[in-house]
Amino acid sequence: MRSPFHSEPEAFRFVLLLTLALVPVVLAAALGPTWLALVVLAVVLGALAVRAAQLRMRKLRGLEQPVKMAPPHMGSAEERRVLVVANDTLSDEALLSEVERLASVPHTHVLVLVPALISPSARLTGAVDGLLDQARVRLKAALDRVGPDVVVAGEISEADPLEAIEDTFATFVPDEVIVSTRCERPASGLEPGLAGLVRERFAVPVRHIVSEPGSAAREPDRDTEARYRHEFGDAAARKFGLKALAGAGIVAAVLMSMVALVQSSERNEARAAAQAAEQIAALPPVANVVDLKVIPEGKLGPEGEKHDEFTTTEFAVRAGQPQELRIDNTDEVPHSITAPEAGVNIVVMPGVHTYTLLVSHPGRFLWFCTFRCDEWAMEHPGYMSGYITVS
């Protein structure tokens, strides 16, 4: 596999372009609503995708020539390495005769590479093993027919044919490449334009053997090779264009759904905040200061006896907002307003003092006096016990 960055300048340009593309997205996310950042991201990704598609289309149509790779010669000066790339033509007698002839030449090493031609749908569905088995069967049958007197190596690959050839250049390092195809690409064969792609990519001699069952093999002339290259480029460009359009539609649909979800969430949050504000506005007003007294034996109970009392036992406060209580404790001992669940424990000393009642969370909480005074009153709201209602 080739690296996507052929040089340090290309890697630097990629990093610089990525940084410049992220700047407007970050600014939109920091200064605007979330949906705006998504829209800016979609625009940036769209612009990058369009540019990448333009470059890819130019490459597929042959308008941009790749840099040729010139692999170094391996072995001694008389040693020669030949790579034969074939798939559905492996059973052709003309190709096998040429492979046998090359392998019988002294100091010549021949490698037969069989790309399995695995389609994206086969990779997606996991139907890869069957195609690899077919390639193995074809390779074994071809090597068996070459004959026992010559040595020919064989290899199959599940990569794209051009990528498989590039990988082989990194290991086998051929001095010559032979590409065998049909005149027109069948359903499960190599593209006739593959030889032209290899010739453009590598600085080694490339032979293209074209054969059909029942006819002699031949090497196409320059005009035929140009036609193959043109037809292959147009077909690949159309296929890539359709994939790019489908991908753009899917990405646009996803981004539109995300924007709609974000806007819906923001509207729901705004609606919830407005409803909460309305509920708070509808609550009864809270007094700035509540005045009350503690009176020993100040309130008649249901049984006819007098009991200790707080003159106010129901307190209405707002969560997180302090409420002042001015309490006149007319008794000689301290009392308290204690609500454990609300986190409240106010010790009321004899005399007139001001205390702060503060509860952090809403609810209705029971409070009572913890100082032993009037046990009956301590257990009955309205006397030395009551409720704190927090809104």
C-alpha positions, 0 to 999 in steps of 0.5 A, spaced: 500 500 500 502 506 498 502 512 503 497 518 501 503 523 502 508 522 497 513 527 500 514 532 506 511 538 503 504 534 501 504 532 508 505 539 510 500 542 505 495 537 508 496 539 515 495 546 513 489 545 509 486 541 515 488 547 520 485 552 515 478 548 515 477 547 522 478 555 524 471 557 521 468 551 524 471 552 531 469 560 531 462 558 529 462 553 535 464 558 539 460 564 537 454 562 534 449 556 536 450 549 535 446 548 528 451 554 525 457 550 527 454 544 523 452 548 517 459 551 517 462 544 518 458 541 512 460 547 507 467 546 509 467 538 508 463 539 502 468 544 499 474 539 501 470 533 498 468 537 491 476 539 490 478 531 492 473 529 487 475 534 482 482 531 483 480 524 483 476 525 476 482 528 473 486 522 475 481 517 473 481 520 466 488 520 465 489 528 465 494 528 471 500 523 470 502 520 476 510 520 478 513 513 475 516 509 480 523 506 478 525 500 482 532 498 483 534 491 480 535 486 484 540 480 484 546 479 479 547 483 472 544 477 468 538 475 473 531 477 470 525 478 474 518 477 470 511 479 473 505 476 470 498 479 472 492 475 470 486 472 472 481 469 467 486 468 462 490 463 466 487 457 462 489 460 455 495 456 452 498 462 449 499 465 456 502 459 459 506 458 453 509 464 454 510 463 462 513 457 460 518 460 455 520 465 460 521 461 466 526 456 461 531 462 460 537 461 465 537 466 471 530 468 470 525 468 475 517 468 474 512 470 478 504 469 477 500 474 480 492 473 480 488 479 483 482 475 486 477 481 484 473 482 490 468 487 489 466 492 494 459 488 495 463 482 496 467 485 502 461 488 505 457 481 505 463 477 507 463 473 500 471 474 500 473 466 501 469 464 495 473 469 490 479 467 493 478 460 492 477 461 485 483 465 484 487 459 488 484 454 483 486 458 477 493 459 479 494 451 481 491 449 475 496 454 471 502 452 475 500 445 474 500 446 466 506 449 466 510 443 467 515 440 472 521 442 468 521 449 470 520 453 476 514 458 476 512 462 483 504 464 484 501 469 488 494 471 489 491 478 492 485 480 495 487 487 493 485 492 487 489 489 481 493 496 481 495 496 489 496 488 488 502 490 483 504 496 487 505 491 493 509 486 489 514 491 486 515 492 494 517 485 495 519 481 488 521 487 484 520 485 477 524 488 471 518 487 466 511 486 467 506 482 463 498 484 463 494 478 460 486 481 459 481 479 454 479 484 449 473 487 453 472 486 460 468 480 462 464 480 469 470 477 472 476 479 469 481 484 469 480 491 465 484 491 459 486 498 461 490 495 467 496 495 462 496 502 461 495 504 468 501 500 470 505 503 464 504 510 467 506 508 474 512 504 473 518 505 469 519 498 467 517 495 460 510 493 460 507 488 455 500 487 454 497 480 452 490 480 449 487 473 448 480 470 447 478 463 447 479 460 440 484 465 437 491 467 438 494 472 443 496 478 440 499 485 443 494 491 442 497 497 438 498 504 441 491 506 438 488 500 442 491 501 448 489 509 448 482 507 447 482 502 453 485 507 457 480 512 455 474 507 456 477 505 463 478 512 465 471 514 463 467 508 466 471 509 472 470 516 473 462 515 472 462 510 477 466 514 482 461 520 480 455 516 482 459 514 488 460 521 490 453 523 489 450 518 493 455 519 499 454 527 498 446 525 499 447 521 505 452 526 508 447 531 507 441 527 509 445 526 516 447 533 517 440 536 515 438 531 521 443 533 526 441 540 524 434 539 525 435 535 532 439 540 535 434 546 533 429 542 536 433 541 542 434 548 543 427 550 542 425 544 547 430 547 552 427 554 550 420 552 551 422 549 558 426 555 560 420 559 559 415 554 562 419 554 568 420 562 568 412 562 568 411 557 574 416 561 578 412 568 576 406 564 578 408 563 585 406 567 591 410 572 593 415 571 599 416 576 604 422 579 605 422 578 613 417 573 617 416 575 624 414 570 629 414 568 636 415 562 641 410 562 646 411 557 652 404 554 653 401 559 648 396 555 644 390 550 646 391 543 644 385 539 642 385 535 649 384 542 652 391 543 655 395 549 653 402 547 649 408 551 647 408 554 640 411 557 634 406 562 632 408 561 624 409 554 623 408 554 615 414 557 611 414 558 604 421 560 601 425 559 594 430 554 592 437 557 593 434 564 596 435 566 603 429 568 607 430 572 614 426 570 620 425 575 626 424 570 632 422 573 639 423 567 643 419 569 649 421 562 653 427 562 658 430 556 654 432 555 647 428 552 641 430 550 634 427 549 627 430 543 624 429 539 618 434 534 616 432 533 609 432 540 607 439 541 611 436 546 616 438 547 623 436 554 626 437 554 634 432 560 636 435 563 643 431 567 648 430 574 646 429 577 639 434 575 634 434 574 626 436 568 623 436 566 615 432 560 612 436 557 606 434 551 602 438 549 596 433 544 593 425 544 592 420 540 596 416 540 602 420 538 608 417 537 615 421 541 621 420 540 629 424 543 635 429 538 637 430 541 644 426 537 649 420 542 652 413 540 650 413 533 647 406 533 644 407 539 641 414 537 638 410 531 634 404 535 632 405 541 626 402 547 628 405 547 635 412 546 635 413 543 628 411 545 621 413 544 614 418 548 609 415 549 602 421 550 597 419 552 590 
